[in-house]
Amino acid sequence: MKARAEAKYIRISSTKVRPVCDLIRGKSVEEARAILKFTPTKSARLLLQVLNSAVANATNNHDMEEMDLFVSEVYANQGPHLKRWKAGSHGRAMPRLRRTSHIGVAVQERE
């Protein structure tokens, strides 16, 4: 059985989160927490929050042991763009896309 957690509409590009997702995929929860704690990026901090939420869901809702859990899937999908405009030269407007992402983590017990 899998326990999941998802954070939606996070104000960071999904391309910045995906390399950090690759670091923890398939690792045990303790090892994944250590990796995320010492990775100096904003995406690592956000992934740690979602991982802790998934572990809490597993222990409280599904009666799983925290020591037996591992990260079975991690993903960072694109969310909607916030369309903003910046002043350009000669009175023009230059578009800016503020990207968002949906970050999800699923954990399950090792057999």
TIMI-2910 file (N, C-alpha, C, CB; in pm, 1 decimal, decimal comma, always signed):
<rs>
+----------+----------+----------+----------+----------+----------+----------+----------+----------+----------+----------+----------+------+
!      n_x !      n_y !      n_z !     ca_x !     ca_y !     ca_z !      c_x !      c_y !      c_z !     cb_x !     cb_y !     cb_z ! resn !
+----------+----------+----------+----------+----------+----------+----------+----------+----------+----------+----------+----------+------+
!    +83,7 !   -117,6 !     +0,0 !     +0,0 !     +0,0 !     +0,0 !    +88,4 !   +124,2 !     +0,0 !    -95,3 !     -0,3 !   +121,1 !  Met !
!    +46,8 !   +224,5 !    -75,1 !   +122,4 !   +348,6 !    -83,8 !    +53,5 !   +458,0 !     -4,7 !   +139,7 !   +391,2 !   -229,6 !  Lys !
!   +134,5 !   +541,6 !    +56,6 !    +84,7 !   +662,9 !   +120,5 !   +141,3 !   +779,9 !    +41,2 !   +125,4 !   +670,5 !   +273,5 !  Ala !
!    +55,6 !   +877,0 !    +12,7 !    +95,4 !   +985,2 !    -76,6 !    +77,1 !  +1120,8 !     -9,6 !    +15,1 !   +979,3 !   -206,5 !  Arg !
!   +149,3 !  +1218,4 !    -63,7 !   +128,9 !  +1358,4 !    -27,2 !   +162,9 !  +1441,9 !   -149,8 !   +216,7 !  +1400,2 !    +97,7 !  Ala !
!    +90,3 !  +1551,2 !   -167,7 !   +111,7 !  +1635,2 !   -283,4 !    +97,8 !  +1781,3 !   -242,5 !    +12,9 !  +1599,6 !   -396,3 !  Glu !
!   +189,1 !  +1862,8 !   -292,2 !   +181,4 !  +2007,0 !   -271,7 !   +157,2 !  +2069,9 !   -408,5 !   +312,4 !  +2064,0 !   -203,7 !  Ala !
!    +50,5 !  +2147,7 !   -418,9 !    +12,4 !  +2203,0 !   -548,7 !    +37,9 !  +2353,1 !   -552,6 !   -135,3 !  +2173,4 !   -578,7 !  Lys !
!    +57,3 !  +2402,5 !   -672,4 !    +73,8 !  +2545,5 !   -701,2 !   +192,3 !  +2606,5 !   -626,7 !    -53,2 !  +2620,9 !   -665,0 !  Tyr !
!   +303,7 !  +2534,7 !   -622,5 !   +424,6 !  +2582,0 !   -555,7 !   +498,2 !  +2674,9 !   -652,4 !   +516,3 !  +2461,8 !   -510,7 !  Ile !
!   +542,5 !  +2789,3 !   -603,2 !   +602,1 !  +2890,1 !   -689,2 !   +749,9 !  +2861,6 !   -717,7 !   +586,9 !  +3026,9 !   -626,0 !  Arg !
!   +774,6 !  +2754,0 !   -789,7 !   +908,1 !  +2720,9 !   -836,5 !   +890,0 !  +2639,2 !   -963,7 !   +991,3 !  +2642,4 !   -727,4 !  Ile !
!   +981,4 !  +2655,3 !  -1055,6 !   +971,8 !  +2583,4 !  -1181,5 !   +996,1 !  +2434,6 !  -1159,8 !  +1071,4 !  +2639,6 !  -1283,2 !  Ser !
!   +922,7 !  +2351,4 !  -1232,3 !   +937,6 !  +2206,6 !  -1215,1 !  +1073,0 !  +2156,9 !  -1265,0 !   +825,6 !  +2133,4 !  -1288,2 !  Ser !
!  +1135,6 !  +2229,1 !  -1356,3 !  +1267,8 !  +2188,1 !  -1404,0 !  +1374,7 !  +2206,5 !  -1296,8 !  +1305,6 !  +2267,2 !  -1528,9 !  Thr !
!  +1349,5 !  +2292,2 !  -1199,4 !  +1443,4 !  +2308,9 !  -1088,4 !  +1424,0 !  +2202,5 !   -981,1 !  +1428,1 !  +2447,2 !  -1027,1 !  Lys !
!  +1305,2 !  +2143,2 !   -975,2 !  +1274,8 !  +2045,2 !   -871,7 !  +1314,0 !  +1904,3 !   -915,5 !  +1126,4 !  +2049,8 !   -836,6 !  Val !
!  +1305,4 !  +1875,4 !  -1045,1 !  +1327,4 !  +1738,5 !  -1093,2 !  +1465,2 !  +1681,2 !  -1063,1 !  +1305,4 !  +1734,2 !  -1239,4 !  Arg !
!  +1576,1 !  +1757,0 !  -1072,6 !  +1705,3 !  +1697,1 !  -1034,7 !  +1712,9 !  +1655,2 !   -888,6 !  +1816,3 !  +1793,9 !  -1063,3 !  Pro !
!  +1646,3 !  +1727,9 !   -800,5 !  +1645,4 !  +1691,0 !   -658,9 !  +1556,3 !  +1569,0 !   -637,9 !  +1596,8 !  +1809,3 !   -571,2 !  Val !
!  +1449,5 !  +1556,8 !   -716,8 !  +1364,3 !  +1436,8 !   -710,0 !  +1444,4 !  +1312,2 !   -745,4 !  +1242,8 !  +1450,5 !   -804,9 !  Cys !
!  +1532,3 !  +1323,8 !   -843,0 !  +1612,5 !  +1209,6 !   -885,1 !  +1709,0 !  +1164,0 !   -775,4 !  +1690,2 !  +1244,2 !  -1011,1 !  Asp !
!  +1747,7 !  +1256,9 !   -685,2 !  +1840,3 !  +1221,5 !   -577,9 !  +1778,0 !  +1126,1 !   -476,1 !  +1888,0 !  +1346,8 !   -507,7 !  Leu !
!  +1647,2 !  +1137,6 !   -452,5 !  +1586,6 !  +1061,8 !   -343,2 !  +1499,8 !   +946,2 !   -389,4 !  +1505,1 !  +1152,7 !   -258,6 !  Ile !
!  +1476,2 !   +933,2 !   -517,1 !  +1387,6 !   +826,8 !   -566,5 !  +1447,1 !   +690,2 !   -535,2 !  +1363,9 !   +841,2 !   -718,9 !  Arg !
!  +1369,9 !   +603,2 !   -467,6 !  +1413,7 !   +468,9 !   -433,6 !  +1491,1 !   +456,2 !   -304,4 !  +1495,5 !   +417,1 !   -541,6 !  Gly !
!  +1520,1 !   +565,7 !   -237,5 !  +1597,3 !   +562,8 !   -113,0 !  +1503,4 !   +539,6 !     +5,8 !  +1677,0 !   +695,1 !    -94,6 !  Lys !
!  +1561,3 !   +497,8 !   +117,7 !  +1483,3 !   +487,7 !   +240,7 !  +1449,4 !   +628,4 !   +289,5 !  +1561,1 !   +407,9 !   +350,2 !  Ser !
!  +1351,1 !   +637,0 !   +376,8 !  +1304,4 !   +768,1 !   +422,1 !  +1413,0 !   +841,0 !   +499,7 !  +1179,1 !   +753,4 !   +508,7 !  Val !
!  +1485,7 !   +770,2 !   +585,3 !  +1591,8 !   +834,6 !   +663,8 !  +1702,3 !   +888,2 !   +572,3 !  +1651,2 !   +735,0 !   +766,2 !  Glu !
!  +1740,2 !   +809,3 !   +473,8 !  +1844,7 !   +852,5 !   +380,8 !  +1796,7 !   +970,4 !   +295,6 !  +1887,6 !   +735,5 !   +290,3 !  Glu !
!  +1671,2 !   +967,1 !   +253,5 !  +1615,3 !  +1076,2 !   +173,8 !  +1608,9 !  +1205,1 !   +254,7 !  +1475,8 !  +1039,1 !   +122,7 !  Ala !
!  +1572,0 !  +1194,7 !   +383,2 !  +1569,9 !  +1313,9 !   +469,1 !  +1708,9 !  +1373,1 !   +485,2 !  +1512,0 !  +1279,9 !   +606,5 !  Arg !
!  +1809,4 !  +1287,0 !   +501,1 !  +1946,6 !  +1336,3 !   +515,6 !  +1993,9 !  +1405,2 !   +388,3 !  +2041,3 !  +1221,3 !   +551,2 !  Ala !
!  +1961,9 !  +1347,6 !   +273,6 !  +2001,4 !  +1408,2 !   +145,7 !  +1935,3 !  +1544,0 !   +129,2 !  +1964,1 !  +1316,1 !    +27,3 !  Ile !
!  +1805,6 !  +1551,2 !   +157,4 !  +1733,8 !  +1677,5 !   +138,4 !  +1776,3 !  +1783,1 !   +239,2 !  +1584,3 !  +1654,7 !   +148,5 !  Leu !
!  +1811,2 !  +1740,0 !   +359,2 !  +1852,4 !  +1835,3 !   +461,6 !  +1981,7 !  +1907,0 !   +423,5 !  +1869,8 !  +1764,3 !   +595,1 !  Lys !
!  +2071,6 !  +1835,9 !   +356,5 !  +2201,1 !  +1894,5 !   +323,3 !  +2213,7 !  +1934,8 !   +177,6 !  +2309,9 !  +1798,5 !   +357,2 !  Phe !
!  +2105,0 !  +1938,6 !   +103,8 !  +2106,2 !  +1991,1 !    -32,5 !  +2064,1 !  +2137,5 !    -25,7 !  +2011,3 !  +1908,5 !   -127,5 !  Thr !
!  +2150,8 !  +2230,6 !    -66,9 !  +2124,7 !  +2372,6 !    -41,9 !  +2038,6 !  +2439,8 !   -149,4 !  +2255,2 !  +2445,9 !    -30,7 !  Pro !
!  +1919,1 !  +2389,6 !   -173,3 !  +1830,0 !  +2452,3 !   -270,1 !  +1691,8 !  +2470,2 !   -209,2 !  +1821,8 !  +2368,6 !   -399,3 !  Thr !
!  +1616,1 !  +2561,2 !   -268,8 !  +1478,5 !  +2583,2 !   -224,7 !  +1394,0 !  +2459,5 !   -252,8 !  +1418,0 !  +2706,8 !   -294,6 !  Lys !
!  +1420,6 !  +2394,2 !   -365,0 !  +1342,0 !  +2276,4 !   -401,7 !  +1362,5 !  +2162,5 !   -302,3 !  +1378,6 !  +2230,0 !   -542,5 !  Ser !
!  +1481,0 !  +2150,7 !   -244,7 !  +1505,9 !  +2046,9 !   -144,6 !  +1424,7 !  +2073,6 !    -18,7 !  +1655,6 !  +2039,2 !   -110,6 !  Ala !
!  +1413,4 !  +2198,1 !    +19,7 !  +1334,2 !  +2234,0 !   +137,2 !  +1186,3 !  +2202,0 !   +115,1 !  +1351,9 !  +2383,1 !   +170,2 !  Arg !
!  +1136,3 !  +2231,1 !     -4,3 !   +996,1 !  +2202,8 !    -35,2 !   +970,3 !  +2052,6 !    -43,1 !   +956,2 !  +2269,7 !   -166,9 !  Leu !
!  +1063,1 !  +1978,2 !   -102,1 !  +1048,9 !  +1833,2 !   -111,4 !  +1052,7 !  +1768,1 !    +26,4 !  +1158,7 !  +1774,9 !   -199,8 !  Leu !
!  +1133,2 !  +1822,4 !   +117,6 !  +1139,1 !  +1768,9 !   +253,3 !  +1005,2 !  +1783,8 !   +324,4 !  +1248,8 !  +1838,7 !   +333,2 !  Leu !
!   +937,6 !  +1896,6 !   +303,5 !   +805,8 !  +1916,1 !   +363,7 !   +705,4 !  +1814,2 !   +311,0 !   +755,5 !  +2058,0 !   +336,6 !  Gln !
!   +708,5 !  +1789,9 !   +178,9 !   +613,5 !  +1695,6 !   +120,0 !   +646,6 !  +1553,2 !   +165,0 !   +615,2 !  +1705,5 !    -34,7 !  Val !
!   +776,8 !  +1521,0 !   +175,0 !   +817,1 !  +1388,0 !   +222,1 !   +770,9 !  +1364,5 !   +365,6 !   +969,9 !  +1371,7 !   +212,5 !  Leu !
!   +788,7 !  +1463,4 !   +452,7 !   +743,6 !  +1449,4 !   +591,0 !   +592,5 !  +1431,7 !   +599,0 !   +786,1 !  +1570,7 !   +672,8 !  Asn !
!   +519,6 !  +1499,1 !   +511,8 !   +374,9 !  +1484,2 !   +509,2 !   +334,3 !  +1344,7 !   +463,7 !   +312,9 !  +1588,9 !   +418,5 !  Ser !
!   +404,3 !  +1289,6 !   +364,8 !   +374,1 !  +1154,5 !   +317,0 !   +403,8 !  +1050,8 !   +425,2 !   +455,1 !  +1123,0 !   +189,7 !  Ala !
!   +513,0 !  +1070,3 !   +498,5 !   +546,7 !   +977,5 !   +607,1 !   +442,7 !   +986,4 !   +719,2 !   +688,3 !  +1007,7 !   +662,8 !  Val !
!   +397,1 !  +1106,7 !   +749,8 !   +293,1 !  +1122,8 !   +852,1 !   +163,4 !  +1056,7 !   +807,7 !   +268,9 !  +1272,0 !   +881,8 !  Ala !
!   +129,7 !  +1067,9 !   +679,1 !    +10,1 !  +1000,8 !   +628,1 !    +23,9 !   +849,3 !   +640,5 !    -15,4 !  +1040,0 !   +481,3 !  Asn !
!   +143,3 !   +797,5 !   +614,0 !   +165,4 !   +652,7 !   +620,3 !   +152,1 !   +600,9 !   +763,5 !   +304,1 !   +617,4 !   +564,3 !  Ala !
!   +210,7 !   +672,2 !   +858,8 !   +208,6 !   +623,3 !   +996,4 !    +72,6 !   +642,8 !  +1062,0 !   +315,4 !   +693,2 !  +1078,2 !  Thr !
!     +5,3 !   +754,4 !  +1036,0 !   -120,5 !   +783,0 !  +1104,1 !   -241,9 !   +719,9 !  +1036,2 !   -140,0 !   +931,4 !  +1112,8 !  Asn !
!   -244,5 !   +719,7 !   +903,3 !   -364,1 !   +674,3 !   +832,9 !   -358,3 !   +527,4 !   +792,5 !   -385,5 !   +758,6 !   +710,9 !  Asn !
!   -237,4 !   +476,8 !   +766,0 !   -224,9 !   +341,2 !   +713,5 !   -151,8 !   +246,0 !   +808,7 !   -153,0 !   +344,9 !   +581,5 !  His !
!   -114,4 !   +289,8 !   +927,2 !    -47,8 !   +208,7 !  +1029,7 !    +78,3 !   +139,8 !   +978,0 !   -143,8 !   +104,4 !  +1083,1 !  Asp !
!   +159,8 !   +213,6 !   +904,6 !   +287,3 !   +160,7 !   +855,6 !   +398,3 !   +201,1 !   +952,0 !   +317,9 !   +212,2 !   +711,4 !  Met !
!   +504,2 !   +120,6 !   +956,2 !   +620,9 !   +152,1 !  +1039,4 !   +712,3 !   +247,5 !   +963,8 !   +697,9 !    +22,9 !  +1079,3 !  Glu !
!   +754,7 !   +354,1 !  +1030,9 !   +837,3 !   +455,3 !   +964,8 !   +974,4 !   +401,6 !   +924,8 !   +854,4 !   +575,2 !  +1055,6 !  Glu !
!  +1028,2 !   +307,9 !  +1000,6 !  +1161,1 !   +253,3 !   +969,9 !  +1161,1 !   +167,7 !   +843,4 !  +1211,6 !   +170,8 !  +1087,3 !  Met !
!  +1045,9 !   +112,5 !   +805,1 !  +1038,8 !    +24,9 !   +688,4 !  +1003,7 !    +98,2 !   +560,3 !   +938,3 !    -83,1 !   +712,3 !  Asp !
!   +981,0 !   +229,8 !   +566,2 !   +933,8 !   +303,6 !   +449,6 !  +1048,3 !   +342,0 !   +356,4 !   +859,0 !   +428,2 !   +493,4 !  Leu !
!  +1016,3 !   +345,0 !   +227,0 !  +1108,3 !   +399,5 !   +127,4 !  +1028,9 !   +483,4 !    +28,1 !  +1186,4 !   +285,6 !    +54,3 !  Phe !
!  +1098,9 !   +569,4 !    -44,6 !  +1036,0 !   +660,4 !   -139,8 !  +1011,7 !   +583,7 !   -269,5 !  +1124,7 !   +787,6 !   -164,6 !  Val !
!   +887,3 !   +550,9 !   -297,2 !   +858,2 !   +470,3 !   -415,5 !   +841,7 !   +556,3 !   -539,7 !   +733,0 !   +387,6 !   -393,2 !  Ser !
!   +783,2 !   +674,5 !   -527,4 !   +776,3 !   +763,5 !   -643,1 !   +780,2 !   +908,3 !   -598,2 !   +649,3 !   +736,6 !   -725,1 !  Glu !
!   +845,1 !   +988,8 !   -681,3 !   +856,9 !  +1132,8 !   -659,2 !   +837,8 !  +1198,2 !   -794,2 !   +995,6 !  +1172,6 !   -594,2 !  Val !
!   +761,3 !  +1305,4 !   -799,0 !   +743,9 !  +1374,4 !   -925,9 !   +725,6 !  +1523,6 !   -902,9 !   +624,4 !  +1317,1 !  -1002,5 !  Tyr !
!   +755,8 !  +1599,8 !  -1005,9 !   +733,5 !  +1743,8 !  -1007,0 !   +676,4 !  +1778,4 !  -1144,0 !   +866,5 !  +1824,4 !   -977,0 !  Ala !
!   +546,0 !  +1799,1 !  -1149,2 !   +478,4 !  +1831,2 !  -1274,1 !   +455,9 !  +1980,6 !  -1285,5 !   +345,7 !  +1756,8 !  -1284,2 !  Asn !
!   +433,6 !  +2026,0 !  -1407,9 !   +407,5 !  +2167,3 !  -1430,1 !   +269,9 !  +2204,8 !  -1378,8 !   +420,1 !  +2201,8 !  -1578,0 !  Gln !
!   +262,9 !  +2322,4 !  -1319,4 !   +135,5 !  +2380,0 !  -1279,1 !   +101,6 !  +2493,5 !  -1374,7 !   +140,1 !  +2430,3 !  -1131,8 !  Gly !
!     +0,7 !  +2570,1 !  -1343,7 !    -34,9 !  +2682,9 !  -1430,7 !    +68,7 !  +2795,0 !  -1422,0 !   -173,8 !  +2737,1 !  -1393,5 !  Pro !
!    +77,8 !  +2871,7 !  -1529,2 !   +169,2 !  +2985,5 !  -1533,5 !    +96,6 !  +3111,4 !  -1487,8 !   +226,8 !  +3004,6 !  -1675,8 !  His !
!   +167,6 !  +3195,1 !  -1414,8 !   +116,9 !  +3328,1 !  -1384,4 !   +174,5 !  +3421,8 !  -1490,1 !   +155,4 !  +3374,1 !  -1237,6 !  Leu !
!    +89,2 !  +3485,5 !  -1567,6 !   +136,2 !  +3569,8 !  -1677,1 !   +150,5 !  +3713,0 !  -1627,4 !    +39,4 !  +3562,9 !  -1798,4 !  Lys !
!   +271,3 !  +3762,7 !  -1630,4 !   +302,2 !  +3897,8 !  -1585,7 !   +370,5 !  +3972,8 !  -1699,4 !   +391,8 !  +3895,6 !  -1458,6 !  Arg !
!   +378,4 !  +4104,3 !  -1685,8 !   +437,9 !  +4187,2 !  -1789,8 !   +542,7 !  +4277,8 !  -1728,3 !   +330,4 !  +4270,1 !  -1862,8 !  Trp !
!   +652,5 !  +4296,7 !  -1802,4 !   +761,2 !  +4383,7 !  -1760,3 !   +777,3 !  +4492,9 !  -1864,7 !   +893,9 !  +4304,0 !  -1740,9 !  Lys !
!   +808,4 !  +4612,0 !  -1820,4 !   +825,8 !  +4722,5 !  -1913,5 !   +948,7 !  +4699,1 !  -2000,6 !   +838,0 !  +4855,9 !  -1837,7 !  Ala !
!   +931,2 !  +4714,7 !  -2129,4 !  +1041,0 !  +4699,0 !  -2223,6 !  +1080,1 !  +4833,7 !  -2281,9 !  +1003,1 !  +4601,4 !  -2335,2 !  Gly !
!  +1173,8 !  +4832,0 !  -2372,1 !  +1219,6 !  +4957,0 !  -2432,7 !  +1116,5 !  +5008,8 !  -2532,5 !  +1355,8 !  +4936,8 !  -2502,3 !  Ser !
!  +1116,7 !  +5139,3 !  -2554,9 !  +1028,0 !  +5208,0 !  -2650,0 !   +880,6 !  +5187,8 !  -2615,4 !  +1054,7 !  +5158,4 !  -2792,1 !  His !
!   +848,6 !  +5179,8 !  -2487,6 !   +710,5 !  +5169,5 !  -2444,5 !   +646,2 !  +5034,1 !  -2465,0 !   +631,5 !  +5269,5 !  -2513,9 !  Gly !
!   +726,2 !  +4933,7 !  -2491,8 !   +670,5 !  +4800,4 !  -2513,8 !   +653,6 !  +4726,5 !  -2381,7 !   +760,2 !  +4719,6 !  -2608,5 !  Arg !
!   +582,0 !  +4617,7 !  -2388,0 !   +564,6 !  +4531,4 !  -2271,6 !   +625,0 !  +4395,7 !  -2304,9 !   +413,3 !  +4518,2 !  -2231,5 !  Ala !
!   +706,3 !  +4344,6 !  -2214,7 !   +771,3 !  +4215,4 !  -2235,0 !   +704,2 !  +4112,4 !  -2143,7 !   +925,3 !  +4224,3 !  -2206,3 !  Met !
!   +659,1 !  +3999,2 !  -2199,9 !   +590,0 !  +3900,1 !  -2115,8 !   +686,0 !  +3823,9 !  -2025,4 !   +513,7 !  +3801,5 !  -2203,1 !  Pro !
!   +636,3 !  +3787,9 !  -1909,3 !   +710,0 !  +3703,4 !  -1815,2 !   +616,9 !  +3594,6 !  -1768,2 !   +765,6 !  +3785,5 !  -1694,5 !  Arg !
!   +664,4 !  +3471,6 !  -1769,1 !   +586,3 !  +3359,9 !  -1718,6 !   +640,9 !  +3319,6 !  -1582,3 !   +589,1 !  +3240,1 !  -1817,5 !  Leu !
!   +557,7 !  +3334,4 !  -1480,3 !   +595,1 !  +3287,8 !  -1347,5 !   +545,0 !  +3145,0 !  -1336,3 !   +535,8 !  +3379,8 !  -1233,4 !  Arg !
!   +636,9 !  +3049,8 !  -1331,9 !   +599,3 !  +2909,5 !  -1340,1 !   +568,9 !  +2852,2 !  -1200,9 !   +710,8 !  +2828,9 !  -1407,7 !  Arg !
!   +475,3 !  +2758,9 !  -1197,3 !   +441,9 !  +2688,4 !  -1074,2 !   +454,4 !  +2538,9 !  -1099,7 !   +298,3 !  +2725,3 !  -1024,7 !  Thr !
!   +452,3 !  +2462,6 !   -992,4 !   +464,8 !  +2317,6 !  -1007,5 !   +382,2 !  +2246,6 !   -901,4 !   +612,4 !  +2274,0 !   -998,5 !  Ser !
!   +351,8 !  +2120,3 !   -930,6 !   +285,4 !  +2031,2 !   -837,1 !   +386,1 !  +1924,0 !   -798,0 !   +155,1 !  +1968,7 !   -898,8 !  His !
!   +419,8 !  +1916,2 !   -668,6 !   +521,2 !  +1822,8 !   -620,2 !   +451,1 !  +1711,3 !   -544,0 !   +626,6 !  +1894,9 !   -529,8 !  Ile !
!   +481,8 !  +1586,7 !   -578,5 !   +418,8 !  +1472,9 !   -513,2 !   +520,4 !  +1369,6 !   -469,7 !   +317,6 !  +1409,5 !   -604,9 !  Gly !
!   +492,8 !  +1304,6 !   -356,9 !   +579,1 !  +1198,9 !   -303,3 !   +489,7 !  +1083,3 !   -258,4 !   +668,1 !  +1251,8 !   -184,0 !  Val !
!   +530,5 !   +962,0 !   -290,7 !   +460,9 !   +843,2 !   -242,9 !   +562,1 !   +752,9 !   -173,8 !   +389,5 !   +768,3 !   -359,8 !  Ala !
!   +524,6 !   +700,0 !    -58,4 !   +611,3 !   +608,1 !    +16,7 !   +537,7 !   +477,2 !    +37,5 !   +654,1 !   +669,4 !   +153,7 !  Val !
!   +613,1 !   +370,3 !    +48,4 !   +554,3 !   +240,7 !    +80,6 !   +654,1 !   +158,3 !   +159,2 !   +510,9 !   +165,9 !    -47,3 !  Gln !
!   +606,5 !    +49,5 !   +219,8 !   +690,5 !    -35,2 !   +305,1 !   +772,0 !   -132,4 !   +221,9 !   +604,7 !   -112,0 !   +406,0 !  Glu !
!   +895,2 !   -156,7 !   +268,5 !   +977,2 !   -260,4 !   +206,8 !   +929,4 !   -395,6 !   +257,0 !  +1128,5 !   -239,3 !   +238,0 !  Arg !
!   +939,6 !   -493,3 !   +171,7 !   +893,2 !   -627,3 !   +209,4 !  +1007,8 !   -715,2 !   +252,8 !   +819,4 !   -692,7 !    +94,0 !  Glu !
+----------+----------+----------+----------+----------+----------+----------+----------+----------+----------+----------+----------+------+
</rs>
